Amino acid sequence: MKPGTRLKSVTCDTEVMVIRCGVGVIECGGSAMAEVKPPEATALNPGFSGGTLLGKRYVDADGEYELLCVKSGEGSLSVGGVALVTKDAKPLPASD
Amino acid sequence: MKWASSCVARSRKSLLNDRPDAPAIPLARWAGRQLLQLAEETGSKRIAALLGETLLGERAVLNDFTIPGRQSAGGGCRLYETRDGWIALNLARSDDRDLLPALFRDASLDPRDDAGITSAFSLRPSANLLTQGRELGLAIASTNEEPASPPIALLAEGQEVLRCPENRPLVVDLSALWAGPLAGHLLSLAGGEVVKVESRTRPDAMRQGDPALFALLNQGKASALVDIGTKEGRVALIGLLRRADIVIEAARPRALQQLGIDAREILDSQPGLVWLSITAHGASGVAADWVGFGDDCGVAGELSSALSEAAGATGFVGDAIADPLTGIIAAREAWRHWRAGKSSRIGLSMSSIVASALAEEQTCDPDLVAHELVEWANATGTPFPVCAMRTPEGVLRPLGADTTQWLGDGAC
């Protein structure tokens, strides 16, 4: 998976931009995300239904994965079944 | 649009400086006319004493900047040649570079390798980079883009109140860096009582990054600190916003929404409230989420393409020029709407304000604008033109010194 790839949830409206990734499977709502949205949605896994927030960045504990949410939805993000967490907001520049 | 328009009659003579051959800052005359009009409308002698070139040039002079070429005066923004044009990319924030592999869709790109970045730009068309960069939340602009929004947009209106002429507005300034704080500063000079509210976890980084400019822009304001991560903090902040006459914010719409701050709802509950939303490229529609700072917004506002047309050079014009121009216009819009007494939410687009100012100057006197741009390009690398420098007259309150007074005990 190339950084800069846009992935869509097959369970909800979530879309993410890949900032950084390893070789694992990126999921939303419990199912693998895809570059092309399938015509039929897959059911949302209740264990991954916390929702995504527009503009938030999601990371794993090892810092291997980073996803930017560009469209919010009801599912939550995971890699290989391990939930991702939001990263703190970008620090503001000291001057511009 | 109601700009101060009569070009010649209302221009003021610049103060003579010690380098009579130094170029004028392009658009400083325009800024001066807007300031003069603001001074007339507010009756403020302190605003009347300000010059356009002072507000446009004071940061550069305080920091010994030189007239920029392809790297902005402050150093954070650069112009890169693409396959079919030029792109300005501002890497002002510490972790912006982490996004570069995603910008170029290339995992092998080293985000610290400037030669590699230059080469990656040269292989790609501007339009793709612009779309991808904006989606990634990078401050990016093309020399060849049309403004996405009007410079000033009336986004919502509410109830009216009758204003006593002797009232002074309570201004709550949630903004950081330059444009919003300058608007708050001008409103303070006009007699407003201004409370600068900063987030405990993300205070205005200019306090440390550029203390001299920070002192100029935030003198005379009260300083309150809020922990927006707690319910008590958010409730206290919303309570203060409901008492305000003028609110200044420069956040992307989703940032406020995610905090539970609904401008529309607060506007409906506070007759006469004027809410300014300052963003890089407009405060409604898809452009509301595009990030931008003063230098890249100047490029999006067509200043670098005007420079190229006039002088055949590629470079930045002014120092983060969209910031001071926007601050002046934001203050004037706030004052006008506050005096009119009708609650309103006003969106200000930094890039469009630059584009409109340039278009107006080019209509007034195209030869003079072209001449100034040529002189600007010829002076690349020399010290910034010395303007009439000022020193703070008002007190700079320590961070959070007035929190209890304005937000109560539980806010931070």
Interface residues (C-beta under 8 A of the other chain):
Chain A: K2 P3 G4 T5 M17 V18 I19 R20 L53 L54 G55 E66 L68 V70 A89 K90 P91 L92 P93 A94 S95 D96
Chain B: R59 G74 G76 N90 A92 R93 S94 D95 D96 D98 L99 P101 A102 L103 F104 R105 D106 A107 Q132 E135 L136 G137 A176 L177 W178 R202 D204 A205 M206 Q208 G209 D210 L213 R252 R254 A255 Q258 D289 F293 G294 D295 A320 D323
